[in-house]
């Protein structure tokens, strides 16, 4: 009887530890996690992650036929949102795209990450999220950036749009395809960040679908 009680306590403890977070910006949603390639230091709990694919969802037909405020355009300093590119003497057509900056840590150091954590859209549209990453204390660090996605809500697909950057700053872009059949509401998912071959954890993104 004592043996059975002890085994039960151990199982409960293991189950609890598998469902708790190991730090800010990280989360686990099951006891089985997929660890991306890279110099993972082993002390961060992650969501199950898969590389963001580079193919358009089958059967998707977006309703965007004109320029959008968050279209990705090339500039001398790398990629930028169309609304954030200003031309002297020409009035801005849209307000600037708002971004969030967070810091992620592991034993390899700290990175600064700028991205869109909250996005508003209508059903059937395509939105873009530009990630910019640099390593604190190392302004000329090599700049390779790979993004992963956690489980996505039904009706939302991500597509790898490419990367770029400038010395010390890596950029990666993904498109968010929103099904025309999705219901209005808030949808959340997680993006995993691998900078220069080192995995740093996840950041959350919230998509609000309006009428």
C-alpha positions in Angstrom: 0.0 0.0 0.0 2.8 2.5 0.9 4.5 1.7 -2.4 1.3 2.5 -4.3 0.9 5.8 -2.4 4.5 6.9 -3.1 4.1 6.0 -6.8 0.9 8.1 -6.9 2.6 11.1 -5.4 5.6 10.8 -7.8 3.2 10.7 -10.8 1.3 13.8 -9.6 4.6 15.7 -9.0 5.8 14.8 -12.5 2.5 15.8 -14.1 2.6 19.2 -12.2 6.2 19.9 -13.2 5.4 19.2 -16.9 2.6 21.8 -16.9 4.4 24.7 -15.2 6.4 27.4 -16.9 10.2 27.7 -16.5 10.3 31.4 -17.0 8.8 34.5 -18.5 7.8 34.2 -22.2 7.8 30.3 -22.1 4.9 27.9 -21.8 4.3 24.2 -22.1 1.0 22.7 -23.3 1.9 19.0 -23.1 4.4 16.6 -21.6 5.9 16.0 -25.0 7.9 18.9 -26.5 9.7 19.2 -29.7 13.1 20.9 -29.4 14.4 22.8 -32.5 17.9 22.2 -33.7 20.6 24.5 -32.2 22.6 24.9 -29.0 19.6 24.4 -26.7 20.7 24.8 -23.0 18.1 22.5 -21.6 16.5 24.7 -18.9 13.6 26.2 -20.8 10.2 24.6 -21.2 8.8 25.1 -24.7 5.6 24.6 -26.6 5.7 21.9 -29.3 7.2 23.8 -32.2 7.4 23.3 -36.0 9.3 25.4 -38.6 7.0 28.0 -40.3 6.4 26.6 -43.8 7.1 28.6 -46.9 4.0 27.6 -48.9 0.6 29.3 -49.2 -2.3 27.4 -47.6 -4.1 25.3 -50.1 -7.4 26.8 -51.2 -6.8 30.2 -49.7 -8.0 33.2 -51.7 -7.4 36.5 -49.9 -9.5 39.6 -50.6 -6.6 42.1 -50.5 -6.2 43.6 -53.9 -4.6 46.9 -52.9 -1.7 48.1 -50.9 -2.0 47.4 -47.2 -0.5 49.3 -44.2 1.5 46.2 -43.1 2.8 45.1 -46.5 6.5 44.3 -46.2 8.8 46.6 -48.4 12.6 46.7 -48.8 14.5 49.7 -47.5 18.2 50.5 -47.3 18.1 49.4 -43.7 16.2 46.1 -44.4 12.6 45.2 -44.4 9.9 47.6 -43.1 6.2 47.9 -42.9 4.8 50.1 -45.7 3.1 52.4 -43.2 6.5 52.9 -41.4 8.2 54.1 -44.6 8.0 57.9 -44.9 8.6 60.0 -48.0 9.6 63.6 -47.6 6.8 66.0 -48.7 4.2 63.2 -49.0 1.5 62.8 -46.3 1.4 59.5 -44.6 -1.4 57.3 -45.8 -1.7 55.2 -42.6 -0.6 55.5 -38.9 2.6 53.7 -38.1 2.5 50.0 -37.3 2.8 49.5 -33.5 5.4 46.9 -32.3 6.4 45.3 -29.0 10.0 44.9 -27.8 10.9 42.1 -25.4 14.1 40.5 -24.1 14.7 36.7 -24.0 17.5 35.1 -22.0 19.4 31.9 -21.9 23.0 30.9 -20.9 24.2 32.3 -24.2 23.2 35.8 -23.3 20.2 38.1 -23.9 18.5 39.1 -27.2 16.2 42.0 -27.9 13.2 41.1 -30.0 10.8 43.5 -31.8 7.6 42.2 -33.3 3.9 42.7 -33.5 2.3 41.0 -30.4 -1.2 42.2 -31.2 -2.7 42.4 -34.7 -6.2 43.3 -35.7 -7.7 42.0 -39.0 -10.8 41.0 -40.9 -11.6 37.4 -42.0 -10.1 36.4 -45.3 -7.1 38.8 -45.1 -3.4 38.5 -44.9 -1.4 40.2 -42.2 2.4 40.4 -41.8 4.7 40.2 -38.8 8.3 41.4 -39.0 10.6 40.1 -36.3 13.9 42.0 -35.6 16.4 40.5 -33.3 19.8 41.7 -32.0 22.0 40.4 -29.2 22.6 42.8 -26.3 26.3 43.7 -25.8 27.3 42.4 -29.2 26.2 44.9 -31.8 28.0 43.2 -34.6 26.9 39.6 -33.9 26.2 37.4 -36.9 22.6 37.6 -37.7 20.7 34.4 -38.6 17.1 34.0 -37.4 14.8 31.1 -37.6 11.2 31.2 -36.4 8.9 28.4 -35.3 5.2 28.2 -34.5 3.4 26.5 -31.8 -0.1 24.9 -32.4 -2.2 27.3 -34.4 -6.0 28.0 -34.0 -8.2 26.6 -36.7 -8.6 29.1 -39.6 -5.1 30.6 -39.2 -2.0 29.6 -41.2 1.5 31.0 -41.2 3.8 31.3 -44.2 7.6 32.0 -44.1 8.1 35.2 -46.1 11.9 35.3 -46.0 14.5 37.1 -44.0 17.2 39.7 -44.1 18.7 42.4 -41.9 21.8 44.5 -41.4 25.0 44.0 -39.4 24.0 42.9 -35.9 20.3 42.8 -36.6 18.5 39.8 -38.1 15.0 40.0 -39.6 12.4 37.4 -40.4 8.9 37.9 -41.7 5.9 35.6 -41.7 2.5 36.1 -43.3 -0.6 35.3 -41.4 -3.4 33.9 -43.6 -6.8 34.3 -42.0 -9.6 32.0 -43.3 -12.7 33.8 -44.7 -14.8 31.4 -42.6 -13.2 32.3 -39.2 -15.4 33.7 -36.6 -14.8 37.1 -35.0 -12.8 36.9 -31.8 -9.3 36.7 -30.3 -6.9 34.0 -31.3 -3.5 33.4 -29.7 -0.4 31.4 -30.7 3.3 31.3 -29.9 6.4 31.9 -32.0 9.7 30.3 -31.1 13.0 32.2 -31.7 16.3 30.7 -32.8 19.0 33.4 -33.2 22.4 32.4 -34.6 21.7 28.7 -33.9 20.7 29.2 -30.3 17.1 28.7 -29.1 15.8 31.5 -26.8 12.2 30.6 -26.1 8.8 31.8 -27.3 6.8 35.0 -27.5 3.0 35.2 -27.7 1.0 36.7 -30.6 -2.7 37.6 -30.4 -4.8 38.0 -33.5 -8.2 39.8 -33.1 -10.6 39.1 -36.0 -13.2 41.9 -36.4 -16.4 42.1 -38.5 
